[in-house]
Amino acid sequence: MQSLAPAILALIFAAVVLVFGLIITDNLMLSQSNTQHTVINQSLTSVTSNSSVNSSGFCGFNSFTITSIYNATGDVLLSTGNYSSENSRTGVVLYTGVGTLYDETWNISYTFEAADDETVCSAANNTIGGLSNFSDFWAIIVLAVVIAIVIGLLLLVFGGRRER
């Protein structure tokens, strides 16, 4: 049983390093995001329950704030009860109202922040993506360690010296 302790500690340490790596890299990316952008009357066609703005593809996109939304068909300002944003980092506009505003074209004005340095931001995004992909293999790594421990225990029990 003493042989299990180092393997378990190594797994816990690796998980902690993975999580902290993701958090630190994400904060590094956001610290680079300090240029304010304003978009006026971007057209969102056939708005459904959730639609994304074009600028959400900018590296380091965050602090998304809707300034106003007009129904392009009737040029009518929509009240804030008819829409909301998913969160400040996605650029997704959610339709929360009822009635004829659904599946129509909207003109949306909004502000957001994005990275000054596209190279730093892209590197941080690639690192986050790589670490996220690594976490997909976490179950396989744990399984391999457990199998190695079981094989080691079997060899210890059945592979001992035999007296003749």
N, C-alpha and C positions, 0 to 999 in steps of 0.2 A: 504493500500500500504506500510505502514511502516513495516509490517510483512515480506515483500519480501526482504528487505535489508539484514538482517542477513543470510538468506538462500543463497542469491547470493554471499555475501562475503565469506561464508563458502565454497561454490563450487569453487570460484576463489582461495582461500587459499589452498584447497585440490589439485587443479590442479597444482599450483606452487610448492607445496611440492612434488608431484609425479614427475614432470619434474626435479626438482633439485636433488631429490633422484636418479633418473636414471643417471643423468650427473655425480654426485659425485661418485656413485658406479662404473660406467664405468671407470672413471679416477683412482679410487682406484685399479681396476683390471689391468689397463695398467701400473700403477706405479710399480706393482709387476713383470711386464714382462721385464726382463733385462738380460736374458741369450741368447747369440747369438748361433744359430745353423746353420750348413752348410750341405746341402744335395747335393750329386754329382750323376748324372746320374740316377735319379729316372725315371722309365719307365711310361709314360702316354700312355695307349693303346687306339687305335681308337679315337684319338683326334677329337672332334667335335667343334662346335662354342664356347663352354666353357667347360673346364675340370678342376677339382680340384686336387691339389697335396695332397698326403697322410698326410703330416704333418699339414694340416689345422685343424685337430682335436685336436691339442695340446691346452691346456687351456691357454688363453691369447695370442694366435697366432696373431702376428702383424709384421709390418716392412718387409713384404714379398717383396723380390727383386729377380728378375730372373737374374742369372749370364750368362747362355747360354742354348740354346736348339739345340739338334742335331736330325735330322731325322734318326731314328734307322735303317730304311731300307737301306738307302744309306750312312749312317754315314756322312751326310752333315750338316754343321753348318747353322742354319736358321738365316736369317737377322732379325733385330728387327722390320722391317716392316711387318713381317708375324705373329707377336704375340704381345700381351700386357697383363698386369695384370689388373684385375677388380679394385681392390684397395689393399692397403697394409694389410688389416685385413681379407681377405677372402681366399686367396690362389687359386683364380680362374684364370686360364690362358685362355685368349680369342684368338681365331684364327681370324686374321684380313687379312690374305693374300688370294690369289686366286690360283687355280691350284691343283696340285697333292698332296700337303702336307696335305690336309684335310682327315680325317678318317684314318690316319696312326699312327704308334707308334713313339713317341718322347722320347728322353732322355733329361730330364731337370735337370739343376743344379741351385740351388737357396739358398738364406739365409733367415732366419727369426728369430724373437725373440719370446720367450715363457716364461711362468711364472716359477720362481724358486720354489715357494711354491704352490704346487697343491691344498692344502687345502684352502688357502686364495682365490686363483683364482676361485675355484669351488664354494665357498660361495658367491663370488661376482657375478658369473654367475647365480647362483640360485636366488639371490636377484633381479637381472635385469630381469630374466624370470618371477619371481613372480610379480614384479611391472608392467611388460609389460602385463601380464595376467589380472591384476587389471584394466588396462586402457580399456580392452574390455568391462568391466561392467560400464564404465563411463556414457554411454547413458542411461542405466537402472537407475542409481543413480539419474541422472538429471530428468528423467521422474518421478521417485518416489517423488522427492522433489516438482516438479510442481504439481503433483496430490495432495499431502498433502496440498499445498498452496491453490489450488482450493477448496478442501473439507473444509479447514479452512474458506475461504471466504464465501462459501455457508452456513456453520453453523453460521457464524457471521451475515449474511444477513437474513436468514430464521429462525434461532434458537433464535431470540431475545425474550424478555418478551412480553407477550400479555396482554393487558388491558382488564378487564372484566367489 
